[in-house]
């Protein structure tokens, strides 16, 4: 499982759960991502290097390598991974994960307090 601060490990509210092929994965929410995942997400050169789909796959792999591998093996389509939920379309895994943490891309949790 991905590293998360000891004080937050036992709080289920700090995780997003997703099932792949009958196995449940607990993925830390954006505020509790491991350091390597944070650095990957914030590096603009990295973001430009990948398309949205590949970037999200790699981000999930940085957050939790076991989950990332299972996600890649499941071969999600674009809508399943990065669907925007607009015009009646389903929300993709990435958007569901972001919403579970109540954070939109490019926003920090500190902005919720202002």
C-alpha positions as CSV (number, residue, x, y, z in Angstrom):
1,X,0.0,0.0,0.0
2,X,1.2,3.6,-0.6
3,X,2.8,5.5,2.2
4,X,0.6,7.8,4.2
5,X,1.3,9.6,7.5
6,X,0.8,7.5,10.6
7,X,-1.8,9.9,12.0
8,X,-3.9,9.5,8.9
9,X,-3.5,5.8,8.1
10,X,-6.5,4.5,10.0
11,X,-8.9,7.2,8.9
12,X,-11.0,5.8,6.0
13,X,-12.0,9.3,5.0
14,X,-8.4,9.8,3.8
15,X,-8.8,7.2,1.1
16,X,-10.7,6.5,-2.1
17,X,-11.8,3.0,-2.8
18,X,-11.9,1.5,-6.3
19,X,-12.5,-2.1,-7.3
20,X,-10.7,-3.7,-10.2
21,X,-11.4,-7.3,-11.2
22,X,-13.0,-8.1,-7.8
23,X,-10.2,-6.6,-5.7
24,X,-10.7,-3.4,-3.7
25,X,-7.9,-0.9,-3.6
26,X,-7.7,1.9,-1.1
27,X,-6.0,4.9,-2.7
28,X,-4.9,7.9,-0.6
29,X,-6.7,11.1,-1.4
30,X,-4.8,13.9,-3.0
31,X,-3.8,15.5,0.3
32,X,-2.2,12.2,1.4
33,X,-0.4,11.2,-1.8
34,X,3.2,10.1,-1.3
35,X,6.0,12.5,-2.1
36,X,6.9,11.0,-5.5
37,X,3.3,11.3,-6.7
38,X,3.2,14.9,-5.5
39,X,6.4,15.8,-7.4
40,X,5.2,14.0,-10.5
41,X,1.9,15.8,-10.4
42,X,3.4,19.2,-9.9
43,X,6.2,19.0,-12.5
44,X,4.8,20.9,-15.5
45,X,7.4,19.4,-17.9
46,X,6.2,16.0,-16.9
47,X,2.6,17.1,-17.5
48,X,3.4,18.3,-20.9
49,X,5.4,15.2,-21.8
50,X,2.3,12.9,-21.4
51,X,-1.1,13.2,-22.7
52,X,-3.9,13.4,-20.2
53,X,-4.7,9.7,-20.3
54,X,-1.1,8.5,-19.8
55,X,-0.4,11.2,-17.2
56,X,-3.3,9.9,-15.0
57,X,-2.2,6.3,-15.4
58,X,1.3,7.2,-14.3
59,X,0.0,9.4,-11.5
60,X,-2.0,6.5,-10.1
61,X,1.1,4.3,-10.4
62,X,3.1,6.8,-8.4
63,X,0.4,6.9,-5.7
64,X,0.1,3.2,-5.4
65,X,2.2,1.0,-7.7
66,X,0.0,-2.1,-7.2
67,X,-3.1,-0.2,-8.0
68,X,-1.4,1.4,-11.0
69,X,-0.4,-2.0,-12.4
70,X,-3.9,-3.4,-11.9
71,X,-5.4,-0.3,-13.6
72,X,-3.1,-0.7,-16.6
73,X,-3.9,-4.4,-16.9
74,X,-7.6,-3.6,-16.8
75,X,-7.2,-1.5,-19.9
76,X,-9.7,1.3,-19.1
77,X,-11.0,3.4,-22.0
78,X,-10.6,7.2,-22.0
79,X,-14.1,7.8,-20.5
80,X,-13.5,5.3,-17.7
81,X,-10.2,6.9,-16.7
82,X,-10.6,10.6,-17.5
83,X,-14.3,11.1,-18.4
84,X,-15.5,14.6,-17.5
85,X,-19.1,13.8,-16.5
86,X,-20.4,16.5,-18.8
87,X,-23.6,16.2,-20.8
88,X,-24.7,13.0,-19.1
89,X,-21.4,11.2,-19.7
90,X,-20.0,9.2,-16.8
91,X,-17.3,10.6,-14.6
92,X,-14.0,8.9,-15.0
93,X,-11.9,7.4,-12.2
94,X,-9.6,10.4,-12.0
95,X,-12.5,12.9,-11.6
96,X,-14.2,10.6,-9.0
97,X,-10.9,10.5,-7.0
98,X,-10.5,14.3,-7.2
99,X,-14.1,14.8,-6.1
100,X,-13.7,12.4,-3.2
101,X,-10.9,14.7,-1.9
102,X,-13.1,17.7,-2.7
103,X,-10.3,19.3,-4.8
104,X,-10.2,20.3,-8.4
105,X,-7.0,20.0,-10.4
106,X,-4.8,23.0,-9.9
107,X,-6.4,23.8,-6.5
108,X,-4.9,23.1,-3.1
109,X,-6.8,22.1,0.0
110,X,-5.9,25.4,1.7
111,X,-8.2,27.2,-0.7
112,X,-11.2,25.4,0.8
113,X,-10.5,27.3,4.1
114,X,-10.4,30.7,2.5
